Every structure is written in C-alpha cells, then in structure tokens.
Amino acid sequence: MRVDHIAIAVNDANRALENYKKILKIDEIDVEEVPNEKVKVVMLNLEDTRIELIEPLDDTSPISKFLKERGEGIHHIAITADEIENDVNHAKEKGMKFLGELRTGSYGRKITFIHPKSLNGVLVEFCQAPH
C-alpha cells in the first residue's frame, strides 16, 4: 500500500489550482466531474504522489457540507489498495467502520471510505485503479 493522494476540499478548484501552481512543480493536471459523488476533481500529479482538489458540484454534495462545517482544508488521505475487496474485508474484521460500500470514484477507480472515528479523526479512502 502507498499514499495515492491527499484530498483538499475547496470552494473553487480553479482558484485553488492557481495557488498551488505558485509553489508546486506539477507534472500534469487532470480535471474530472464525478456526478455520483457530486464533485469536481482537479488532480495535481507530482513526482511521487498527487494532491486532489475537490469542489462540490451543488449544495447536496458531502463536500459542500464539509466546507460549511469546517471550511477549506484537508478532507481525506487516499491509500492505494492492490486488492480492495480483501483490504476492506480485513479492515472490517479488525473493527473498522466504513462510510458506504465500494463504488466507482474518479477515473473509474473502486473506492470506499473508512469512518474517521475508526482512525483517530482522519477520513481514509481506499482506492484501486481499474485493471
């Protein structure tokens, strides 16, 4: 396993991107809207990891709720899973609580989230790229 990305909730992904461009050497930028998650994703590909800027598409997005309650900032840390079903089952056996089931996220990846109460207040995403 490795850190896939660190996600940052933002009100305006384009404006946030301009700020990050000032300090980072970004190799590539990918932009995608993920309707089932109700977010716009701007992925900043760095040399050995990625930063994901996530903007809500509407007021019903979980990111919109996060921004209203906490403001902009780190939303979650994503971990790449080689065999996500096995990793999820293992985590559940160890008492981890999940937010929803496995589903399709950005770039066709399988994703799910471990509840922050299971991991010391940090929301952790398991993600696996399509084979």
C-alpha positions in Angstrom: 0.0 0.0 0.0 1.0 3.6 -0.6 -0.5 7.0 -0.3 -2.3 7.6 -3.6 -3.3 11.2 -2.9 -4.2 13.8 -0.3 -7.6 15.4 -0.9 -8.3 19.1 -0.1 -11.8 20.4 0.0 -12.1 23.8 -1.7 -14.8 26.2 -2.6 -13.4 27.0 -6.1 -11.0 24.4 -7.6 -9.8 26.7 -10.3 -8.8 29.4 -7.8 -7.2 26.9 -5.6 -5.2 25.4 -8.5 -3.7 28.8 -9.2 -2.5 29.0 -5.6 -0.9 25.5 -5.8 0.7 26.3 -9.1 2.6 29.1 -7.4 4.6 26.7 -5.2 4.5 23.2 -6.7 6.2 21.7 -9.7 3.2 19.9 -11.2 3.9 17.3 -13.8 0.3 17.0 -15.0 -3.2 18.2 -14.1 -6.3 16.1 -14.7 -9.9 17.5 -14.3 -13.0 15.4 -13.9 -16.5 15.8 -12.7 -17.8 12.8 -10.7 -21.6 13.1 -10.7 -22.3 10.2 -8.3 -20.0 11.9 -5.7 -21.3 15.4 -6.7 -17.8 16.8 -7.0 -15.4 18.3 -9.5 -11.9 16.8 -9.0 -8.7 18.6 -10.0 -5.8 16.1 -9.6 -2.3 17.6 -9.4 0.2 14.9 -10.3 3.5 15.4 -8.6 6.7 13.3 -9.0 5.7 10.7 -6.4 2.2 11.4 -5.2 -0.9 13.5 -6.0 -2.9 16.3 -4.5 -6.6 16.2 -5.2 -8.6 19.5 -5.1 -12.3 18.7 -4.6 -15.1 21.2 -5.2 -18.8 20.5 -4.6 -21.0 20.5 -7.7 -24.0 21.6 -5.6 -25.3 22.1 -2.1 -26.2 18.5 -1.7 -22.6 17.3 -2.1 -21.0 15.9 1.0 -18.1 18.2 0.3 -20.5 21.2 0.5 -21.5 20.1 3.9 -17.8 19.6 4.9 -17.0 23.1 3.7 -19.9 24.7 5.6 -18.9 22.9 8.8 -15.1 23.1 8.7 -14.1 25.4 5.8 -11.4 24.6 3.3 -8.7 22.1 4.2 -7.6 18.5 4.1 -10.6 16.3 3.6 -9.0 12.8 3.4 -5.9 10.7 2.7 -6.3 8.1 0.0 -4.4 4.8 0.1 -3.9 2.6 -3.0 -5.2 -0.9 -2.4 -3.9 -3.8 -4.6 -6.9 -6.0 -3.8 -9.5 -3.6 -2.4 -12.1 -6.2 -1.6 -9.6 -8.1 0.5 -8.3 -5.0 2.2 -11.8 -3.8 3.0 -12.7 -7.2 4.5 -9.5 -7.3 6.5 -10.2 -3.8 7.9 -13.8 -4.7 8.8 -12.5 -7.8 10.6 -10.3 -5.5 12.6 -13.2 -3.4 13.6 -13.0 -0.5 11.1 -16.3 1.2 10.2 -16.9 2.3 6.6 -19.0 5.0 5.1 -21.0 3.3 2.4 -20.0 0.4 0.1 -17.5 0.0 -2.6 -18.4 2.2 -5.5 -16.9 3.9 -8.6 -15.0 7.1 -8.0 -12.9 9.4 -10.2 -11.0 7.9 -13.1 -13.0 4.6 -12.8 -11.4 3.6 -9.6 -13.1 1.5 -7.0 -13.3 3.5 -3.7 -14.7 3.4 -0.2 -14.0 5.4 2.9 -13.2 4.4 6.5 -15.1 6.4 9.0 -12.8 9.0 10.8 -13.9 7.7 14.2 -12.1 4.4 13.3 -8.8 6.1 12.5 -8.2 8.9 15.1 -10.3 11.5 13.4 -8.9 11.1 9.8 -11.1 10.1 6.9 -9.2 7.5 4.9 -10.1 6.4 1.4 -9.2 3.0 -0.1 -8.9 3.2 -3.8 -7.9 0.8 -6.6 -7.3 1.6 -10.2 -9.2 -0.4 -12.8 -7.3 -3.5 -14.0 
